[in-house]
Amino acid sequence: MRKLKQLSIVFLLSLASLGVSAAESGSELATAINSDYESRLGKLFIDFHQNPELSLVEFKTAKKIAAELRASGFKVTENVGGTGVVAILKNGPGPLVMMRGDIDGLPVEEKSGLAYKSVAKQVPATGGNPMPVMHACGHDVHITSLIGTARQMSARKDQWSGTLMLIGQPAEEIVSGAKAMMDDNLWQRFGQPDYALAFHVSAGLLAGTVNIQEGSPYAGADSVDIIIRGIGAHGASPHAGKDPILLGSQIVVALQTLVSRELPPRQPGVITVGSFHGGTKHNIIPDIAHLQLTVRNTNLETRATLLEGIKRIAENMGRVAGLPEDMLPEVIYDTAYAPPTINDTTLARRLKAVWQAGLGEDQVTTQESQGMGAEDFPFYTTDPKIPSVYFNIGGTSLEDMDAAANGGPAIPSHHSPLFKIDPKPSVTRGVEATVLALLDLMPVAQK
């Protein structure tokens, strides 16, 4: 879903020149995680990678996650919001902290060339024929790290105090799983967290690197449809009708002024018309056209400006074309949307300092997002507002980074059939960064 942008070649070269790698930091924690990867987590990653499941039908994946979390001493509830898994470990007084891992794969045929590539097929939730399935966005890293985090936190109960909530979330790729879990009374049933965390592995970052940014690492996303009605006529007699294709074209162009002229120059926003359908033949002016838009933003104020502006422009361009009021373009907002992911500034700075101290400053970056990919994580954190941080863990090997920087094969993007992750440094650093954050957020009470 995220469609993460790769880093610039200049940035890749700078990382490579630093020799940044996913080598363990040398701490006792890193050593324990590395040992756990060799004995258990590595096998789990391969299993998850070879057996991905599509959104809303992650039945076997959820069962495996639940079994692993139970084995680590957590109280586990399954089938939350569909195939969601919630695991609770209470360990004395203190804050409730939530960590989420998304679990679904994508309908993509894997062509990565990996020895353990997925050849799985599955019937999607909507029915039909079996489709190829692949973890083309790294969710196998997320869930393996979630399990690794559970194992480390369970083994370190003398080092923290509070309640840990681990969530295996379905259907992130279709931006519905988080909302489904919230609609299933997540906080009412299990408690509202004091802090919420999540991470995403990134093909655009060197494996093992932690990236933390303030502000909005992922955009909000809305889908909008505009139905444009006209009066059909012969193409040779345009004066006899009202052309919805011409009107649609004027609306497409006018919509771009919302970003260029109504948002402050340093305030990001995107309106993309991804689909324009109308007409059936060369010489027929149709009586209807249909636009489909994606709208992206990094704060709720911008979202309101763009959505209200789309309606204003569409309707008033209809008036400019001379349409009567009962034939003005109809703007339809899809109820399935994602709010922007916004990191709490204080928490982001706190965890950045924790990671710099625990991992080394050269292992922590603050690379800004270059695209406007979206996430459904903010359904947990927006209403009610919960201090949260969403960070990235680098997933591409130094060897592949060097090759790409020197004119070799480009790093495959997320959602590509060529997508691949260097699993060991990605998983182990995901566990290490998460555990360091949790230990800091849930300290043992001073006597």
N, C-alpha and C positions, 0 to 999 in steps of 0.2 A: 504493500500500500504506500509505503513511504517514498519509493523511487528516489533514493538518496543520490545526491550529486557527488561525483568523485572530486577529490582535491585537485588543484591545479598542478601541472608538471613542476612548476617552480617549488611548490610546497612539498611535493614528493621528493624532489632532489634534496631539499633542505633536511627533510627527515632522514633520508638515506645517509647524507653526509654526517649526521649526528650519530649514526650507528644505533638508532633507537631500535630495540628489539623487545620481544616478549619474555626475555630471560627473567627468571624469578628474582624477586628483590633480595633474596637471601634470608628473609625473616623466617621465623618458625612457622608462621601462618602460610607463607608461600610454599615452604617445604611440605607441609601437611597437605595442601591442596594439590601440589604436583604428585605426591604419592597417591592421593585419592584418584587422580585422573588416570594414573597408570593401572590402578587396581580395579576401578569401577566406572568412573565418569567417561573415560574414553570409549568403553564398550557401549555405554548408554547412548552417547552421541551417535555412534555408528547405527545403532538400532533405530533411534529416532529419525536419522537422516534417510535410512533405507525404507522406512515405513511411515511416510508422511500421510496426513489425512486432511481433507478439505474442510473449509469453514462449515460449522454446525454439525459435522459428522465425525468429530475427532474422538470417537468412542474408545478405541484401543489406546490412543495416546493418553487420554485422560485417565484410563484405568492404570496404565503404567506409572504415570506421575503420582497418582493417589497411593499406589502401593509403595513407591519409594519414600514418599513423605511419611506415611504411617510407620515404615521401618525405621525412620529417624526420630520417632517419638512424638510426632505431631498428631493432633486430633483432626481428622480429615473428613470433610463433607463433600460429596460428589453431586453432580447434576444441578449445580447452581447456575441459573440462567441458561439452562441447556446442558452443555457438557463441561461447564466450569468446575474447577476444583478449588476449595478453600481449605487451607491447613493452618491450624492455630497451635502455637507453643507458648504456654504461659510459664513465666519464670520470675515470679515475684512482682513487687510493685514497680511502676514505671510506665513509660509511654507505650502506646500501641503503634507499631510501625508496620506498614504494608509494603511488600515487594511483589511486583507483578511480572509474570513471564507469559507471553502469548504463545499459543501452541499450534496454530493452523498452518497448513501448507498452501500451495498455489496450484491451479490447473495448468502446469507447465511440464513439458517433457524434458527431463534432464539430459543435457549434452555436455556436461562438464569434463568428461573423460576420467573422473575419479573411479578408482577401483571399487568403491562402495557406493556408487551412484544409485539413485532411486530408479527402479523400474516399476514402481507401484502404479496401479490404476484403481479408481474408485468412482462409484456413482455419486454425483453431487447431491446436496440436500434437495435440490429442485427436481431430481429424477433424471431419467434419460439414460444414455449409454455411459459406460465407464470412461473416465478421463485420466490421462497421465497426471501424476501428482508429484510435486517436488517441493522441498524446502528451499525455495528460490529467494527467500528473504532472511534466512538465518534464524528462524524461530527454534530450530533444533539446538542452536547455541544457547538461546534464552532459557529453554526448559531444562537443558542439562546443567546450566549454571544455577538455576533455581534449586535443583536437587542438590547440587554441590554446596550451595549456601545452607540448605537445611541440615546437611550432614555436619558442616563445620559449626553452625550455631548450636546444634544439639550437643556437640562434643565440647563446647566452650561455655556451658551454662554458668560457670563460676566467674565469667568475664563480663556478664551483662545482666540487666534486670529490666523486666517489662514483659510485653506480649508481642510476639512476632506473628504476623499474618502473611502467609505466602499464597499467592493466587496464580493458578494456571487458567489463563483466560482464552476462551475460544473466539473464533470469528473476528479477529482483528483485521484480517485482510478485507473484509467487507464492512468494516466499521460498524459492527453491531454487537460484538460480544460484551464490551464493557457496559454498554447501556442495558443489555439483557440481564447482566448480573446485578446492576443497580436496581432494575425494575423487579428483581427477585428479592428485594429488601436486604441487600448485602450488608449495609451498615446496621440496620435494625437487628439482624440475626447474629452478626459476629462482632459488632462494635465499630465505631467510627474511628479511623486512625488519626493519630496526632501528626504523623508524617506519612507520605507515600512516595515510593521510589519505583523506577523502571529503567531498563536500559535497552539499547538496540545495538547489535553488532553492525559494523559499517565496513563495506568493501572499500570505501574511499580512505580508510585510515590504516596505518601500519598495525599489524597484529599485536595486540596487547596494550596499545596506547589507549588512555582514557581521555575522552573529550567531554568537557563540561562547559556549557555556556549559560550566561544570564539571558533573560528575555525569553524569546519563543523559539525553541529548537525545531518545533513542527507547527505548521500552519493549521488554522481552522479551514474546513472545506464544506461548501454547500453545493448541491446540484439544483439548478434552476431551469425550468422549461418555459418557453414563450410561444404561445399559440397565436399566430397572426392570421386573421381572417381578412378576406378580400372579396372582390366580385369578379367572377370568372368572365373571360372574354376571349375572342380570337386574337392571336398574337399580332395580326395585321391591323387590329382596331383597338389599341390599348386605351383609347379615350372612352371606350364603352364599358370599361371595368375599373377595378381598383386592384392593382398588382401587389400581392402579398410578398412576392420575391423581391421586388424593388424596395418595398417597405422594410422587409427583413434585412436587406443589405444596409439600408440607412441606419437601422437599429444597431447592427453589428459594429459599424464604424463609430456611431455616437457613444456606444458603451465604453469605448476605450478612453473617452474623456473623463470618465469617473476616476480612473487612476491618475491620469496625467494632469487633471485640472481641479479635482476635488479632494485629493489626498495630499498632505504635506509631502514635499519632495523626498524626505527621508523616511516616510512611512510606507512600508511595503503593502502591496495588494495586487491581486491578479484576477482578471476576468478573461476567461478563454471560452470562445464559442467552439465547441468541439464537434457539433453536428448541425447541419442546415439542410432540411429536407423540404421540398416543395415541387409540385408539378409532375407531369407525366409525359409531355411531348413538346417538341420544339416550338410549335406554333399555337400552344394553348396557354393562356394566362390562367393559372389555377385560382381556386377560391380559398386556399389555406396553405400556410407554410409553418414549419416547426423548427425552432432553435433549441439546442441543448447546451447549457453553460456549466462550467465549473468555476466557482468563486472561492478565492483563497485570501486569508487575512491572518494577522498575528495578534490582533486584540479585538475585543467585542465591539468597541466603538467603530473601528474600521469596517467590521462586518455589517453593522447597522447602516453605515454610509453607503456601502456598495449595494446591499440588498434593496434599500429604499430607493437608491438612484436607478437601479435597473427597472423597477416598476414605473418610476416617474418618466424615464426616457422612453420606455416602450409605449406607454399610454399616450404620451404627448406627441411622439412621432406619428402615432395613429391619427391624432387630431390634425397634425400638419398635413397628412395625406388626405384629409377630408372625410375620414370615416365617421359615421354616426357613433354616439356614445355607447350604444349597445353592441358595436362591432369592434371596439378598441382591443388591441392586443391583450391577451390574458397571460399574466405572469403567475407561474405555479412554483412554489418553493417546496422541495422535497423534504419530508419530515425526517429523513435519515441524513444527519449532518454530523460533523465533528467540530467541537469548539477548538480554538487554538490551544496548543500545549504551552503553558507559560511557567517557567521555573521560578520558584520563590527566590528572590535575590539573596536574602540573608542565608537561606539554607544552601544555595548554590555556592556561595563564597565559603561557607563553613566546610562543606564537603570537599571543595577544591583544595583547601588547606590540609584536610585530613589525608587526601590522596597524595598530595605533593610530599607530605611528611612520611607517609607509609610506603609509597612506591618510588619516590624520586621525582624531582621537578621535570626531568626530561621525559618522563612517562605520562605527563598530564598536559593536554593542550586545551586551547579555547577557540578552536576553529568554528567560525560562524557558518550556519547553514546557508547554502547557495540556492537552494530550491524552495518550493512551497509544498512539499509533501505533507500529508496529514496523518494523524494518529487518533485512536479513540480513547487513549489513556485519560485525557482530561474529563471524561464523563465521571471519573472517580473523584476528581479534585476541584471541579468548578462550582458545583452547587450540591452540598455546601462546600465552601472553599477550604481546602486542606493544603498546607505547605507541602510542596512536592518538588522533586528534581527528576528529570529524565535526561540520562546521559548516554554516551556512546562508547563502545569498546571496539577498537580497531580489529579487523579480521583478515587482512591480506598480508601475506608473507613479504619479508624484505626482498627476497629473490624476485618475486613477481613485481613488486614496486620498482626495483631497479630496472628490470626488463622493460616495463612500461615507460619509465622515465628516459630510457635510452633508445626509444623507437620500436620496441618490441610490442607484443600484443597488449592491447588496452585492458585495463582491469574491468572485468564484466560488471555491469550494474546490477543492482537488486532487481528481481523479477526477470532476469535474463536466464535462458536455459543453460548458459555457460557459467552462471554464478557459482562461486565456491569460496569457502572460508577455510583458513588454516585453523583447525579445530582446537588443538591443545593450547596455544597461547590465548586464543579467544575465550575459551571456556574457563580456563584457570584464572585469567585476569578478570573475567566477569564475576567469578566467585570472590576473588580477593578484594576487588573494589567494593562489592556489595557488603561483604563481611566487615571490612574496615568502616564503612558508613554506618552499619547497624550497631557496631560496638560503640561508636562515638555517640549515636543517638539514644542508646539505651545503656548508659553507664551504670555500674554497680553503685548503689547508694552509699555515700560516705557515712560511716558510723561516728 
